[in-house]
């Protein structure tokens, strides 16, 4: 193993020959072997700046991130490497470890098995034990077993309950651009059918909402149905997964049939990444078949989806199969960020509506709550109300909410979305070839 003196000699050589890719790689790999992950990360990035797509640098950068416990960043980098067709056993094993660290067991199993099939000597008994993998068992059975176990834990809903929400866009603070996109898909066609008929445009379609948790994606979907007094069907993974092979596909078909029979209807899939995961994680088994069924229903094969607005929300769009974003499916992918100052003011006003209050300066409070999500703001108002209730109980009468109460509560809250943006930033920087996450970079003021 190289010592500090040898490392310094390599650094001096790099200064003399900064464009020498093999030399920089040697320095980066030497730093990595010494456990100096942060320094090796910088050197691997320098190699990629000179030689974009260099497979050795991408693999090394993944290991550097993994060494520093930057799991999400490591996954982004190695996914780029695998997209280039570099499916060496070493890369596949590392990807399996990273997926396991994130709890994505089926995908980890798939890639571990691929690595061992390519090179039996790459088998890792410890990793295999963690994955529950036994060489004598077909992998498809293992994946099926994992899915069945998940279904047993989640239970079965036994039906799909239709709602008629009483909230509308007036109850949603901010999100004006998102509301306009939704209106173009289903609200305006119902209000101006002659215009849409003239242009041959049908009501309905798919919109994928993504962004940090607590920013109002689910509430907006419910308000969409309320805006046009339509049926609203909300679907989660527990409504679809079934322990018996083929039943998950039948559940998806039944869901779409119920929505078509109730049009106009807003069909909302919450946490769609759980239902529309990347098919590369499921070479065989029920998971892949379920996703294919989902795609067929979105396409309206042998049926008509007009009048059905299909909304989906996810906190992890990078885990959604790219096929879902093709035209005719979720052809509008919209970033839902934390509310800006104007939206925060509207949300605070809505949350305080109907409560005893006096001269509340919502603009001032909004200015002190930058970065808070809609859910954070709701919790803030709840906290201020609880404190005011204590005062009212002691005083023996109503005490109105005041600006100072909200400002005091605001001091106790930190943005809950920071961790999400840390992960999203990695994908936006390292896995954004098609510009899907440009809005994230724009929000972070990186682009």
C-alpha positions as CSV (number, residue, x, y, z in Angstrom):
1,X,0.0,0.0,0.0
2,X,1.3,3.5,-0.9
3,X,2.3,5.8,1.9
4,X,1.9,9.6,2.2
5,X,5.2,10.2,0.5
6,X,4.2,8.2,-2.6
7,X,0.9,10.0,-2.7
8,X,2.6,13.3,-2.7
9,X,4.8,12.2,-5.5
10,X,1.8,11.2,-7.5
11,X,0.2,14.6,-6.8
12,X,3.3,16.3,-8.1
13,X,3.3,14.2,-11.2
14,X,-0.4,15.2,-11.8
15,X,0.5,18.8,-11.5
16,X,3.1,18.4,-14.3
17,X,0.7,16.3,-16.4
18,X,-2.9,17.2,-15.5
19,X,-4.5,15.7,-18.6
20,X,-2.9,12.2,-18.0
21,X,-5.9,10.0,-17.4
22,X,-4.1,6.8,-16.3
23,X,-2.0,8.9,-13.9
24,X,-5.0,10.6,-12.3
25,X,-6.8,7.3,-12.1
26,X,-3.8,5.7,-10.3
27,X,-3.8,8.6,-7.8
28,X,-7.6,8.4,-7.2
29,X,-7.5,4.6,-6.7
30,X,-4.5,4.9,-4.4
31,X,-6.4,7.4,-2.2
32,X,-9.4,5.2,-2.2
33,X,-7.4,2.2,-1.0
34,X,-6.1,4.3,1.9
35,X,-9.6,5.1,3.0
36,X,-9.4,8.7,1.9
37,X,-12.8,8.8,0.2
38,X,-13.3,12.5,0.0
39,X,-9.9,13.1,-1.7
40,X,-10.4,10.2,-4.1
41,X,-13.8,11.5,-5.0
42,X,-12.3,14.8,-6.2
43,X,-9.7,12.9,-8.3
44,X,-12.2,10.6,-9.9
45,X,-14.4,13.6,-10.8
46,X,-11.3,15.3,-12.3
47,X,-10.8,12.2,-14.5
48,X,-14.5,12.4,-15.6
49,X,-14.1,16.1,-16.5
50,X,-11.3,15.1,-18.9
51,X,-12.8,11.8,-20.1
52,X,-16.6,11.8,-19.6
53,X,-18.0,8.3,-19.3
54,X,-14.7,6.7,-18.3
55,X,-15.9,3.4,-16.8
56,X,-13.0,3.0,-14.4
57,X,-13.6,6.5,-13.1
58,X,-17.3,5.9,-12.7
59,X,-16.8,2.7,-10.8
60,X,-14.1,4.4,-8.6
61,X,-16.4,7.3,-8.0
62,X,-19.1,5.0,-6.9
63,X,-16.8,3.3,-4.4
64,X,-15.6,6.6,-3.1
65,X,-19.2,7.7,-2.4
66,X,-20.0,4.3,-0.9
67,X,-16.9,4.6,1.3
68,X,-18.3,7.9,2.6
69,X,-21.8,6.5,3.1
70,X,-23.2,8.7,0.3
71,X,-25.5,5.9,-0.8
72,X,-27.9,7.8,-3.0
73,X,-25.1,9.6,-4.9
74,X,-23.3,6.3,-5.3
75,X,-26.4,4.7,-6.8
76,X,-26.8,7.6,-9.3
77,X,-23.2,7.2,-10.5
78,X,-23.3,3.4,-10.9
79,X,-26.6,3.5,-12.7
80,X,-25.0,5.8,-15.3
81,X,-22.2,3.2,-15.6
82,X,-24.6,0.4,-16.1
83,X,-26.5,2.4,-18.7
84,X,-23.3,2.5,-20.8
85,X,-23.4,-1.3,-20.9
86,X,-20.7,-1.9,-18.4
87,X,-22.1,-4.9,-16.6
88,X,-19.0,-6.3,-15.1
89,X,-19.4,-8.6,-12.0
90,X,-17.7,-6.0,-9.9
91,X,-20.1,-3.3,-10.9
92,X,-23.1,-5.6,-10.5
93,X,-22.0,-6.7,-7.0
94,X,-21.5,-3.1,-5.9
95,X,-24.9,-2.1,-7.3
96,X,-26.5,-5.0,-5.4
97,X,-24.9,-3.8,-2.1
98,X,-26.1,-0.3,-2.7
99,X,-29.7,-1.4,-3.5
100,X,-29.7,-3.6,-0.4
101,X,-28.6,-0.6,1.7
102,X,-31.7,1.2,0.4
103,X,-34.0,-1.8,1.2
104,X,-34.6,-2.6,-2.5
105,X,-34.2,-6.3,-2.0
106,X,-35.7,-7.6,-5.3
107,X,-33.4,-5.4,-7.4
108,X,-30.4,-6.4,-5.3
109,X,-31.2,-10.1,-5.8
110,X,-31.4,-9.6,-9.5
111,X,-28.0,-7.9,-9.9
112,X,-26.3,-10.3,-7.4
113,X,-27.5,-13.2,-9.5
114,X,-26.3,-11.6,-12.7
115,X,-22.9,-11.1,-11.2
116,X,-22.6,-14.7,-10.1
117,X,-23.9,-16.0,-13.5
118,X,-21.2,-14.0,-15.2
119,X,-18.4,-15.1,-12.9
120,X,-19.1,-17.8,-10.2
121,X,-15.9,-16.8,-8.4
122,X,-17.5,-13.4,-7.6
123,X,-20.0,-15.0,-5.3
124,X,-20.1,-13.3,-1.9
125,X,-21.5,-15.7,0.8
126,X,-22.1,-12.8,3.3
127,X,-24.0,-10.7,0.8
128,X,-25.9,-13.8,-0.4
129,X,-27.0,-14.5,3.2
130,X,-28.2,-10.9,3.6
131,X,-30.2,-11.2,0.5
132,X,-31.6,-14.6,1.5
133,X,-30.2,-16.1,-1.7
134,X,-29.6,-19.8,-2.1
135,X,-27.9,-21.0,-5.3
136,X,-30.2,-24.1,-5.6
137,X,-33.3,-21.9,-5.7
138,X,-34.5,-20.3,-9.0
139,X,-34.3,-16.5,-8.5
140,X,-37.8,-16.0,-9.9
141,X,-39.1,-17.9,-6.9
142,X,-37.1,-15.8,-4.5
143,X,-38.5,-12.6,-6.0
144,X,-42.0,-14.0,-6.0
145,X,-41.6,-14.9,-2.4
146,X,-40.4,-11.4,-1.5
147,X,-43.4,-9.9,-3.2
148,X,-45.8,-12.4,-1.6
149,X,-44.3,-11.6,1.8
150,X,-44.8,-7.9,1.2
151,X,-48.4,-8.5,0.2
152,X,-49.0,-10.5,3.3
153,X,-47.7,-7.6,5.4
154,X,-49.8,-5.1,3.5
155,X,-53.0,-7.1,3.5
156,X,-55.8,-6.8,0.9
157,X,-58.2,-3.9,0.5
158,X,-60.9,-6.0,-0.9
159,X,-62.3,-3.1,-3.0
160,X,-61.8,0.4,-4.3
161,X,-63.7,3.2,-2.6
162,X,-64.9,6.1,-4.8
163,X,-65.0,9.6,-3.3
164,X,-66.6,12.9,-4.1
165,X,-64.2,15.5,-2.5
166,X,-65.5,18.8,-1.3
167,X,-62.2,20.7,-1.6
168,X,-61.3,22.7,-4.7
169,X,-58.4,24.6,-6.1
170,X,-59.4,27.5,-3.9
171,X,-58.3,25.4,-0.9
172,X,-54.9,24.8,-2.4
173,X,-52.3,27.5,-1.7
174,X,-50.0,28.3,-4.7
175,X,-49.2,25.7,-7.4
176,X,-50.6,28.0,-10.1
177,X,-48.6,26.4,-12.9
178,X,-49.6,22.9,-11.8
179,X,-53.2,23.8,-11.6
180,X,-53.1,25.2,-15.1
181,X,-51.6,22.0,-16.5
182,X,-54.4,20.0,-14.8
183,X,-57.0,22.4,-16.1
184,X,-55.9,21.9,-19.7
185,X,-56.2,18.1,-19.3
186,X,-59.6,17.7,-17.8
187,X,-61.3,20.9,-16.5
188,X,-61.3,23.1,-19.7
189,X,-62.5,20.1,-21.9
190,X,-65.6,19.8,-19.7
191,X,-66.2,23.5,-19.7
192,X,-65.5,24.1,-23.4
193,X,-66.1,20.8,-25.2
194,X,-66.6,22.5,-28.6
195,X,-63.1,23.9,-28.6
196,X,-61.5,20.6,-27.7
197,X,-63.6,18.8,-30.3
198,X,-62.5,21.2,-33.0
199,X,-58.9,20.5,-32.2
200,X,-59.5,16.8,-31.9
201,X,-58.3,16.8,-28.3
202,X,-59.8,14.5,-25.8
203,X,-60.3,15.1,-22.0
204,X,-58.0,13.1,-19.8
205,X,-54.4,12.0,-19.9
206,X,-51.6,11.4,-17.4
207,X,-49.7,13.8,-15.1
208,X,-46.8,12.7,-12.9
209,X,-46.2,15.0,-9.9
210,X,-42.9,14.7,-8.1
211,X,-41.1,16.5,-5.4
212,X,-40.4,16.4,-1.7
213,X,-42.9,15.0,0.7
214,X,-45.5,17.3,2.4
215,X,-45.8,19.7,-0.5
216,X,-49.4,19.0,-1.4
217,X,-49.3,16.5,-4.2
218,X,-52.1,14.3,-2.8
219,X,-54.2,17.2,-1.6
220,X,-54.0,18.8,-5.1
221,X,-55.2,15.5,-6.7
222,X,-58.2,15.5,-4.4
223,X,-58.9,19.2,-5.1
224,X,-58.8,18.5,-8.8
225,X,-61.8,16.1,-8.5
226,X,-63.6,18.6,-6.3
227,X,-63.0,21.4,-8.9
228,X,-65.1,19.5,-11.4
229,X,-67.3,17.6,-8.9
230,X,-66.0,14.3,-10.4
231,X,-65.4,10.9,-8.9
232,X,-62.1,10.5,-7.2
233,X,-60.3,7.1,-6.8
234,X,-57.1,7.1,-4.8
235,X,-54.9,4.0,-5.1
236,X,-51.9,2.8,-3.1
237,X,-49.7,-0.3,-3.2
238,X,-52.0,-2.1,-0.7
239,X,-54.8,-1.8,-3.2
240,X,-52.8,-3.6,-6.0
241,X,-50.4,-6.1,-4.5
242,X,-51.8,-9.6,-4.0
243,X,-50.1,-12.7,-2.7
244,X,-51.4,-14.9,-5.6
245,X,-49.8,-14.7,-9.0
246,X,-51.9,-12.8,-11.5
247,X,-54.2,-11.1,-9.0
248,X,-52.1,-7.9,-8.9
249,X,-52.6,-7.6,-12.7
250,X,-56.4,-8.2,-12.3
251,X,-56.5,-5.6,-9.5
252,X,-55.0,-3.0,-11.8
253,X,-57.4,-3.8,-14.6
254,X,-60.4,-3.6,-12.2
255,X,-59.2,-0.2,-10.9
256,X,-59.1,1.3,-14.4
257,X,-62.4,-0.3,-15.3
258,X,-64.0,1.3,-12.3
259,X,-62.5,4.7,-13.2
260,X,-63.8,4.4,-16.8
261,X,-67.3,3.5,-15.6
262,X,-67.3,6.6,-13.4
263,X,-66.0,9.3,-15.8
264,X,-65.3,12.1,-15.5
265,X,-63.0,10.6,-12.9
266,X,-59.7,11.5,-11.3
267,X,-57.7,8.4,-10.8
268,X,-54.8,9.0,-8.4
269,X,-51.8,6.7,-7.8
270,X,-50.0,7.7,-4.6
271,X,-46.3,6.7,-4.3
272,X,-46.4,5.4,-7.9
273,X,-42.7,4.4,-7.7
274,X,-43.8,1.4,-5.6
275,X,-46.1,0.3,-8.4
276,X,-44.1,1.5,-11.4
277,X,-40.6,0.6,-10.4
278,X,-37.9,0.0,-13.0
279,X,-38.4,-3.2,-14.8
280,X,-34.6,-3.7,-14.8
281,X,-35.1,-4.6,-11.2
282,X,-37.4,-7.5,-12.2
283,X,-36.1,-9.6,-15.0
284,X,-38.6,-12.3,-14.1
285,X,-41.5,-12.7,-11.8
286,X,-44.7,-11.0,-10.8
287,X,-43.3,-7.5,-10.4
288,X,-42.4,-7.2,-14.1
289,X,-45.8,-8.6,-15.2
290,X,-47.6,-6.2,-12.9
291,X,-45.8,-3.2,-14.4
292,X,-46.5,-4.3,-17.9
293,X,-50.2,-4.5,-17.1
294,X,-50.1,-1.0,-15.6
295,X,-48.6,0.3,-18.9
296,X,-51.3,-1.5,-21.0
297,X,-54.0,0.2,-18.9
298,X,-52.4,3.6,-19.3
299,X,-52.3,3.1,-23.1
300,X,-56.0,2.2,-23.1
301,X,-55.5,-1.0,-25.1
302,X,-58.9,-2.2,-26.4
303,X,-60.6,0.6,-24.5
304,X,-60.9,4.4,-24.1
305,X,-59.4,6.4,-21.3
306,X,-61.0,9.7,-22.3
307,X,-62.6,11.5,-19.4
308,X,-60.2,9.8,-17.0
309,X,-57.5,12.1,-15.6
310,X,-54.7,9.9,-14.3
311,X,-52.6,11.6,-11.7
312,X,-49.6,10.1,-9.9
313,X,-47.4,11.3,-7.2
314,X,-43.9,10.2,-6.2
315,X,-41.1,11.4,-3.9
316,X,-38.6,9.3,-6.0
317,X,-39.1,9.8,-9.7
318,X,-35.7,8.2,-10.4
319,X,-37.1,4.9,-9.3
320,X,-40.0,5.0,-11.8
321,X,-39.6,3.0,-15.0
322,X,-38.9,5.4,-17.9
323,X,-41.6,3.7,-20.0
324,X,-44.2,5.5,-17.8
325,X,-43.0,8.9,-19.2
326,X,-43.7,8.1,-22.9
327,X,-46.4,10.2,-24.8
328,X,-49.9,9.0,-24.0
329,X,-48.9,7.9,-20.5
330,X,-47.6,10.3,-17.9
331,X,-46.6,12.8,-20.7
332,X,-46.5,15.7,-18.2
333,X,-43.9,15.4,-15.5
334,X,-44.3,18.3,-13.1
335,X,-42.0,19.3,-10.2
336,X,-43.9,20.3,-7.1
337,X,-41.4,22.3,-4.9
338,X,-41.9,23.7,-1.4
339,X,-44.2,26.8,-1.6
340,X,-42.7,30.2,-2.4
341,X,-43.4,33.2,-0.2
342,X,-46.7,34.0,-1.9
343,X,-47.8,30.4,-1.7
344,X,-46.7,30.2,2.0
345,X,-48.8,33.2,2.7
346,X,-51.9,31.6,1.0
347,X,-51.3,28.3,2.9
348,X,-51.1,30.1,6.2
349,X,-54.3,32.0,5.5
350,X,-56.1,28.8,4.6
351,X,-54.8,27.0,7.7
352,X,-55.9,29.9,10.0
353,X,-59.3,30.2,8.3
354,X,-62.1,30.0,10.8
355,X,-59.8,30.3,13.9
356,X,-60.0,33.2,16.3
357,X,-57.4,35.7,15.1
358,X,-56.4,39.4,15.3
359,X,-54.5,41.4,12.7
360,X,-52.4,38.4,11.5
361,X,-49.5,39.5,9.2
362,X,-49.3,36.4,7.0
363,X,-46.7,38.1,4.7
364,X,-44.4,38.6,7.6
365,X,-44.7,35.0,8.8
366,X,-44.2,33.7,5.3
367,X,-41.0,35.7,5.1
368,X,-39.7,33.8,8.1
369,X,-40.6,30.3,6.9
370,X,-38.5,29.9,3.7
371,X,-38.1,26.3,2.8
372,X,-41.0,24.9,4.8
373,X,-43.3,22.6,3.1
374,X,-47.1,22.8,3.2
375,X,-47.1,20.0,5.8
376,X,-44.5,22.0,7.8
377,X,-46.7,25.1,7.7
378,X,-49.8,23.1,8.9
379,X,-47.8,21.8,11.8
380,X,-46.6,25.3,12.6
381,X,-50.2,26.6,12.8
382,X,-51.2,23.6,14.9
383,X,-48.3,24.3,17.3
384,X,-49.3,28.0,17.6
385,X,-53.0,26.9,18.2
386,X,-51.9,24.5,20.9
387,X,-49.9,27.2,22.7
388,X,-52.8,29.6,22.4
389,X,-55.2,27.0,23.8
390,X,-53.1,26.7,26.9
391,X,-53.3,30.5,27.4
392,X,-57.0,30.5,26.8
393,X,-57.6,27.7,29.3
394,X,-55.7,29.6,31.9
395,X,-57.5,32.9,31.1
396,X,-60.9,31.2,31.0
397,X,-61.8,32.5,27.6
398,X,-60.9,32.8,23.9
399,X,-57.6,34.4,23.0
400,X,-57.1,35.2,19.3
401,X,-54.1,34.1,17.3
402,X,-51.6,36.9,16.7
403,X,-48.6,37.3,14.4
404,X,-46.3,36.8,17.4
405,X,-47.8,33.4,18.0
406,X,-47.0,32.2,14.5
407,X,-43.6,33.7,14.6
408,X,-42.8,32.0,17.9
409,X,-43.9,28.7,16.5
410,X,-41.9,29.3,13.3
411,X,-38.7,29.3,15.4
412,X,-39.3,25.7,16.3
413,X,-39.4,24.4,12.7
414,X,-36.7,23.4,10.3
415,X,-37.5,22.5,6.7
416,X,-38.3,18.8,6.5
417,X,-37.4,18.6,2.8
418,X,-33.6,19.0,3.2
419,X,-32.8,15.3,3.0
420,X,-35.0,14.9,-0.1
421,X,-33.1,17.7,-1.9
422,X,-29.8,16.1,-1.0
423,X,-30.8,13.0,-2.8
424,X,-32.5,14.9,-5.7
425,X,-29.4,17.0,-6.2
426,X,-27.3,13.9,-6.8
427,X,-29.7,12.6,-9.5
428,X,-30.0,16.1,-11.0
429,X,-26.3,16.4,-11.3
430,X,-25.3,12.9,-12.3
431,X,-28.3,11.3,-14.0
432,X,-30.1,14.0,-15.9
433,X,-29.2,13.4,-19.5
434,X,-32.7,14.1,-20.7
435,X,-33.2,17.2,-18.6
436,X,-35.9,15.6,-16.4
437,X,-34.6,17.2,-13.3
438,X,-33.7,20.6,-14.6
439,X,-36.4,22.2,-12.5
440,X,-34.7,20.8,-9.4
441,X,-31.4,22.4,-10.4
442,X,-33.3,25.6,-11.1
443,X,-34.9,25.6,-7.6
444,X,-31.5,24.9,-6.0
445,X,-30.1,27.8,-8.1
446,X,-27.4,25.5,-9.6
447,X,-28.6,26.0,-13.2
